[in-house]
Amino acid sequence: MTRKAPAIVILGKGSLATARKLQQFYPDALIYGLAGRVEGVERSYQEFGATLRQLYQQDTPIIALCAAGIVIRSLASVLLEKGAEPPVLAVAEDGSAVVPLLGGLAGVNVLAREIAAGLGVAAAITTSGELRFGTCLLNPPSGYALADLELGKRFVSDLLAGESVRIDGAAPWLEQAQLPQNEQAQLAIHVGCDAREANANELVIYPRCVLVAVSAALPALANAVRAALREAKIAEPALACLLASEDEMAAPALQAAAAELGVPLRFAAPAASVSELAAQALPQLLAPQPVGDGLAIAVAAEPIDPQQIGRGRGRLAVIGLGPGAAELMVPAVKAELARANDVLGYETYVRMAGPFRADQVLHCTDNREEMQRARHAFELAAQGRSVVVVSSGDPGVFAMAAAVLEALHESSEPSWQRVELEVLPGVSASLATAAQAGAPLGHDFCVLSLSDNLKPWAIIEQRLDLASQADLALAFYNPISRSRPWQLGRALEIVRQHRTADTPVVLGRDIGRPGQTLRVLRLGELTPEQVDMRTMVLIGSSTTCTFPRADGGEWVYTPRWYGQKP
Ligand code: SAH
């Protein structure tokens, strides 16, 4: 079972030493510390209960360094919900006790034993089957699947009541268990790929040793796979993965079938037939059996690790971090960062996207090398890696998404075209700034970059003139820089030809980042010295207005209507 890295949650400095020790056993684990009480940890949280519930619902294993009771009380409200049940453990602050609480079927006892061994104490295992037999029969290791949990529970309680058992088939991990084995026993643990009728005297465990090679052209692919397995008298949970030809990597039918069957999809170099495809991907397979035209079943003697078969489809995600604050990052972006093998971007943004695990590769480059970065991203993704390109704000707003698409458009490399490409949005600086000021962009508005690095200044002047004339509110990105000192002054001259001096202006600097500032002023007061390259400039239209807010500042908004108030 591949396990997500655990979260180590602590309430105070007193537990930090034990937390760090646990981190040595799980280098990918992040320590979550209560804000104001614990400094210098990877994550800081405001509220213990909410944090624990969120981690639990995201299926993150939890190691809480506090009283078991606090953990139970915090999670109580989410326990009845169906869904993820990750391992949850309470560990005493000083590391003297390890108590597995939840997630019996997710391997909590295995985790508890590992931690206890590391800390030199005994784990407080309370699961009877586990205590008696030294393993949880209902939680077979990766590569094996339990046929039926409910039947399994009954089977284990029969065993606990004193019945003996025989083992049918190869189950290496059960050799170590202390099972009351007896060749003549009524109860049997059956390990094999063959489809079997459910039987109360049997615990059926399927080894995932079956690979099905498919062609994307086959209609109703998932059903065809199911029918072929049925025909071959193989149980569906024994299916380890689907295999297809690399030149069909982007075929939606393949992704859909793999998702429906709940198995990974792997790819091998094109071959004359699907049987050959399977044979070349796993030479030690028993001879693949062709089933009709676009399908072949191959059965291995041992469970198949899909990671070892051919390769996976690479993924490239262009993500937006939002303006800076973690709360303003969309959850899909957080999830993408967690699955990334490689992260590319301007160093400031890559740092903003962290912290990262030791196994994640960071490729920090200069801000200007956009096309080069985009091509590098495709090269990595074409190798089957999961690659993230980071932008601040939204990746589609004066940022990396367009460069990545341009690189793809210009390329005729088939392996780049097959990469799974996705653009994940973020909160752009203009929207983050506008939200803090009220709703200055509440009516039609125009977004412009004042940088003439990639476009002629004359075009910028023309657009400024027309947008101002059209009475659109304006949002300026890249308003000024050391190499572009005079442009903002010129831009304001143009805007002032169409707007009055009392037009509201919002300056947001480092919005959503430490030290952020927000200023509301009038167009007549605005000078380029008040603006730098970390500033967003919002200029109102003729209808934008302001009024005092209770905290002393000013609200700014542009009404929805134009002309006559409806
Ligand atoms: N993709 C980004 C914009 C990149 S252009 C986005 O969607 O926000 C860079 C410009 O964006 C900066 O010169 C500045 O004008 C503005 N900007 C980016 N982040 C900002 C922030 N946190 N606060 C204010 N302005 C910001």
Residues whose N, C-alpha, C, O or C-beta is under 5 A from the ligand:
A	BS01	SAH	P323 S391 S392 G393 D394 V397 F398 A399 V427 S428 A429 F476 Y477 N478 P479 G508 R509 D510 I511 M533 R534 T535 M536
